[in-house]
């Protein structure tokens, strides 16, 4: 078991090194990276089954005690998020291999290995049991994302890359200061020990720490008003890269926030979180309406959706946390699929601008269908996974008598649907605006791209079909996080 | 906790924050280096009173410095070193493309703001 937990981090790193060594031999390189990511994804599913049946698994790296050493903890929350995150990266890598070297495709020599490093970072961020390793994991993710975003060196990428890097670097610096504050206040950075010691601190220090980390994780998660870097930078990257960013990066921020703030019992911050959540939803949805480019609309949706997860967390009730976890699990694949379809649209139309495309539904009905399913899911229409997740969050809000936020959430859902309609009318309806189908610069493997996207769509449908069991698991994970005792016991004893 | 160290942290943070509000990426880079130092010193201060090197004299556990923040500080320094290089490369690339290393605004945002302005002038006219 401990072998598996180590493997999900080591396999992608080995794949990345192999990818760099084999960079001149395209076929071997692609197979090596896909194999490494595939092994990690399979391993993560094995971890989920093991944790769901036998409970939390803990590794003490190097055998050190949790007070000074690094621990890796696979509790149910981590075990639920991990397989979805790693499968997304695998699917995107397959799509990227299909896309080859086009104007919109990432450079395959770099993209594969960097995705490997990113995967290791994501796995470490999900599994880590201490704050400083979380910082290192964030850096691992961010450094690879900086390079993935700017590696083509185009003007727009460098321009928006600078904003992206500066914002995230600032959040990382705040994180480091936060680690220092926490260590000064409690004498530990292990999350389990913090869950024990932080509730015993003075209210002022405790809430100071909570608010500080709310800002740190909030910047990574792109909450209002810290989101300005996201809609600027995401659309400039190659579509495959944006798909990974949108599906994972902000979600790792919200994942860390759910873990830290729930385990340390920051219930008093709830009202602030709810206000920020409402503003995030509405500003994101309104921002999406104002845009006229598929990728920019989808980027604003990322922000809007973060609001729902924050709302679930901010309720600080069992039902609210369950909703937040469920929303996180549903959102990651759906968002990735939408960006992959955005990539297919670019590939066929030669642009992702709404004004310059049209009539794709008649020519490529499969792409239209693959867009419609996740789009309706994201807007929260039954019977898709988004409906279940949204229902869980909103009914939790009504249980807590927070009617205001529930109304805002419903209104933001309607606005989301409106901007999805805008994409639908612009891209799929009407007549082909002014140009014939774009001819890509290099031979693309369209079958592989479409196949990867279809697999991801099937994955989102599977989540809505399995909504019952996934809801039960999310509920168990939420209860474990909220009572914290089990987590503390598992990490500190033995 | 040493007052001198705390004042140093405060001073470095002030200078660093001032520098990262600049438009030029090379100033921002200097700002982040200084902020990084401030964070590292804050980490070391958080580790308690200074003492002997943690490995030199293992017998007397009481008068050695706390090794954990030192390990954390080392890791943070290595990471910030790598990021400084990346920022330098980014500044160099921006200079090659535009002739300076200024951080620019979101173009699409400006375009939408301009559209709003035209719409309102049309409405008043």
Boltz contact constraints between the chains, C-beta under 6 A:
constraints:
  - contact:
      token1: [A, 68]
      token2: [B, 68]
      max_distance: 6.0
  - contact:
      token1: [A, 132]
      token2: [B, 72]
      max_distance: 6.0
  - contact:
      token1: [A, 139]
      token2: [B, 79]
      max_distance: 6.0
  - contact:
      token1: [A, 153]
      token2: [B, 93]
      max_distance: 6.0
  - contact:
      token1: [A, 155]
      token2: [B, 97]
      max_distance: 6.0
  - contact:
      token1: [A, 158]
      token2: [B, 93]
      max_distance: 6.0
  - contact:
      token1: [A, 158]
      token2: [B, 94]
      max_distance: 6.0
  - contact:
      token1: [A, 159]
      token2: [B, 104]
      max_distance: 6.0
  - contact:
      token1: [A, 162]
      token2: [B, 25]
      max_distance: 6.0
  - contact:
      token1: [A, 162]
      token2: [B, 103]
      max_distance: 6.0
  - contact:
      token1: [A, 166]
      token2: [B, 28]
      max_distance: 6.0
  - contact:
      token1: [A, 169]
      token2: [B, 32]
      max_distance: 6.0
  - contact:
      token1: [A, 173]
      token2: [B, 35]
      max_distance: 6.0
  - contact:
      token1: [A, 173]
      token2: [B, 39]
      max_distance: 6.0
  - contact:
      token1: [A, 176]
      token2: [B, 39]
      max_distance: 6.0
  - contact:
      token1: [A, 176]
      token2: [B, 76]
      max_distance: 6.0
  - contact:
      token1: [A, 177]
      token2: [B, 39]
      max_distance: 6.0
  - contact:
      token1: [A, 177]
      token2: [B, 42]
      max_distance: 6.0
  - contact:
      token1: [A, 180]
      token2: [B, 42]
      max_distance: 6.0
  - contact:
      token1: [A, 180]
      token2: [B, 43]
      max_distance: 6.0
  - contact:
      token1: [A, 180]
      token2: [B, 46]
      max_distance: 6.0
  - contact:
      token1: [A, 183]
      token2: [B, 46]
      max_distance: 6.0
  - contact:
      token1: [A, 184]
      token2: [B, 46]
      max_distance: 6.0
  - contact:
      token1: [A, 232]
      token2: [B, 106]
      max_distance: 6.0
  - contact:
      token1: [A, 290]
      token2: [B, 112]
      max_distance: 6.0
